[in-house]
């Protein structure tokens, strides 16, 4: 079973569980499947989207330690899931409901990728000028990347609301947030460990740490600008993207 087969199974299973709860209103049954929600969130976050490329690209050029990188991943996951919950509860008409765009919010996607491109350009300018990193910029990256709502959470919330059990949708969303955070946290740690290994190796061979930092900043900026522009042109031109969030 590949990731997309697993994802179809996830959608079908969540739908069945929510339908069952809507019929019985048995909270014990609902709570018993929350560990499955954590697993579903972790698997779903492995599919394209969810800010993994943005997170890794930023952390490659950052100076954040492993624990702080987990904080950035947590902010991204919380914003990603939280935006889906907010859209479902307050702004459902903004969500595209065509067959090819279920669970997407194009306006938010455009805003997120435009801001990410601008952030990448700022990193490039900083690398050229050699200025120091700004405090809490990682939090800003997590917030911007997380503006694109999680399609699985949107599905769960809209399905739950359609069956008059929005609290069950929020409960499942909380469980899935844990799973998504675990996957994004693993991506963050891998990026930081790889960055530190490269810096350590090159510094042992006489490379200047300051120059390495600027070089990584430059690489991070190039990656973010490239991803952002690719996404923006794809959204405006109707082209499918390998980074896009898919339901």
C-alpha positions in Angstrom: 0.0 0.0 0.0 1.5 3.4 -1.0 0.9 6.7 0.8 -2.1 7.7 -1.4 -3.8 4.3 -0.9 -3.2 4.7 2.8 -4.7 8.2 2.6 -7.9 7.0 0.9 -8.2 4.4 3.6 -7.8 7.1 6.2 -10.6 9.2 4.7 -12.9 6.2 4.5 -12.1 5.1 8.1 -12.5 8.6 9.5 -15.8 9.0 7.7 -17.1 5.7 9.1 -16.0 6.6 12.7 -17.6 10.0 12.6 -20.8 8.6 11.1 -20.9 6.0 13.8 -20.4 8.6 16.5 -23.2 10.8 15.0 -25.5 7.8 15.3 -24.6 6.5 18.8 -23.1 9.7 20.4 -20.9 7.2 22.4 -17.9 9.2 23.5 -16.1 6.1 24.8 -16.1 4.7 21.2 -14.9 8.0 19.8 -12.1 8.4 22.4 -11.0 4.8 21.7 -10.1 5.6 18.1 -8.2 8.8 18.9 -4.8 6.9 18.8 -5.8 6.0 15.2 -6.3 9.7 14.6 -2.7 10.4 15.7 -1.5 7.7 13.3 -3.6 9.1 10.5 -2.2 12.6 11.1 1.4 11.3 10.9 0.8 9.3 7.7 -1.1 12.1 6.1 1.7 14.6 6.8 4.1 12.4 4.8 2.2 13.1 1.6 3.0 16.3 -0.5 2.2 19.6 1.2 2.2 20.3 5.0 5.2 22.6 4.8 7.9 19.9 4.9 9.9 21.4 2.0 9.6 24.9 3.5 10.5 23.8 7.0 13.6 21.9 5.8 14.7 24.7 3.5 14.5 27.3 6.2 16.2 25.2 8.9 19.1 24.4 6.5 20.0 28.0 6.6 19.1 28.8 10.2 21.2 28.6 13.3 18.4 27.0 15.4 19.3 24.2 17.7 17.3 20.9 17.6 14.9 21.8 20.3 14.1 25.2 18.8 13.6 23.6 15.4 10.9 21.4 17.0 9.3 24.6 18.2 9.1 25.9 14.6 7.7 22.5 13.5 5.1 22.7 16.2 4.0 26.2 15.2 3.7 25.1 11.6 1.6 22.1 12.5 -0.7 24.0 14.9 -1.3 26.8 12.4 -1.8 24.2 9.6 -4.5 22.4 11.6 -5.9 25.5 13.3 -6.5 27.2 10.0 -8.6 24.3 8.8 -10.7 24.3 11.9 -11.3 28.0 11.7 -12.2 27.8 8.0 -14.6 25.0 8.6 -16.3 26.7 11.6 -16.4 30.3 10.3 -15.7 30.5 6.6 -16.8 27.3 4.9 -18.0 29.2 1.8 -14.4 30.2 1.1 -13.3 26.6 0.6 -13.2 25.2 -2.9 -15.5 22.2 -3.1 -15.0 21.1 -6.7 -13.9 17.5 -7.2 -10.3 18.5 -8.0 -10.0 21.0 -5.1 -11.7 19.5 -2.1 -10.4 20.8 1.1 -8.4 23.7 -0.4 -8.5 27.5 0.2 -6.9 29.1 -2.9 -6.8 32.6 -1.5 -4.9 31.4 1.6 -2.6 29.3 -0.5 -1.7 32.4 -2.7 -1.1 34.5 0.4 1.1 31.9 2.0 3.3 31.3 -1.0 3.6 35.0 -1.7 4.7 35.7 1.8 7.1 32.7 1.7 8.6 34.1 -1.5 9.1 37.5 0.1 10.7 35.8 3.1 13.1 34.0 0.8 14.0 37.2 -0.8 14.7 38.7 2.6 17.0 35.8 3.5 18.9 36.4 0.2 19.3 40.1 1.1 20.4 39.2 4.6 23.0 36.7 3.3 24.4 39.4 1.0 24.6 42.0 3.7 25.8 39.5 6.3 23.4 40.6 9.0 22.5 38.4 12.0 19.4 36.3 12.4 16.3 38.0 13.8 14.8 36.7 17.1 11.7 34.5 16.6 11.9 34.5 12.8 11.4 30.7 13.0 8.0 31.3 14.5 7.1 33.6 11.6 8.1 30.9 9.1 5.9 28.4 10.9 3.0 30.8 10.9 3.3 31.7 7.2 3.9 28.1 6.0 0.9 26.9 8.1 -1.6 29.3 6.5 -2.4 26.6 4.0 -5.1 24.6 5.8 -4.7 20.9 6.3 -7.1 19.1 3.9 -7.6 16.1 6.1 -8.6 18.3 9.0 -11.0 20.2 6.7 -12.5 17.0 5.6 -13.0 15.8 9.2 -14.5 19.2 10.3 -16.9 19.5 7.3 -18.0 15.9 7.6 -18.5 16.3 11.4 -20.5 19.5 10.9 -22.6 17.9 8.2 -23.5 15.2 10.7 -24.1 17.8 13.5 -21.2 16.6 15.6 -18.6 19.5 15.3 -17.1 18.7 18.7 -16.2 15.2 17.4 -14.4 16.9 14.5 -12.4 19.2 16.8 -11.5 16.2 18.9 -10.2 14.3 15.9 -8.4 17.4 14.7 -6.5 17.6 18.1 -5.5 13.9 17.7 -4.3 14.5 14.1 -2.4 17.5 15.2 -0.2 15.3 17.4 0.5 13.0 14.5 1.3 15.8 12.1 3.6 17.4 14.7 5.5 14.1 15.0 6.2 13.9 11.3 7.1 17.6 10.9 9.3 17.3 14.1 11.2 14.4 12.5 11.7 16.5 9.3 13.0 19.4 11.4 15.4 17.3 13.4 16.7 15.6 10.2 17.3 19.0 8.6 19.1 20.4 11.6 21.3 17.3 12.1 22.2 17.3 8.4 23.1 21.0 8.5 25.2 20.6 11.6 27.1 17.7 10.1 27.9 19.6 7.0 29.0 22.7 9.0 31.2 20.6 11.3 32.8 18.7 8.4 33.6 21.9 6.4 34.8 23.8 9.5 37.3 21.0 10.2 38.7 21.6 6.8 39.3 25.3 7.5 36.1 26.8 6.3 34.9 30.0 8.1 31.8 29.4 10.2 30.6 32.9 9.4 31.0 32.3 5.7 29.3 29.0 6.0 26.4 30.6 7.8 26.0 33.2 5.1 26.2 30.5 2.5 23.5 28.4 4.2 21.4 31.6 4.4 21.8 32.1 0.7 20.9 28.5 0.0 17.8 28.7 2.2 16.7 31.9 0.5 17.1 30.4 -3.0 15.2 27.3 -2.0 12.3 29.3 -0.5 12.1 31.7 -3.4 12.2 28.8 -5.9 9.5 26.9 -4.1 7.3 30.0 -3.6 7.5 31.1 -7.2 6.9 27.6 -8.5 3.8 27.4 -6.3 2.5 30.8 -7.3 2.9 30.2 -11.0 1.2 26.8 -10.6 -1.8 28.2 -8.7 -2.2 31.1 -11.2 -1.8 28.8 -14.2 -3.7 25.8 -12.9 -0.7 23.5 -12.9 -0.5 20.6 -10.4 2.4 20.9 -7.9 4.5 18.3 -6.2 4.5 20.4 -3.1 0.7 21.1 -3.0 -1.5 20.0 -0.3 -3.7 17.2 -1.5 -6.8 15.7 0.1 
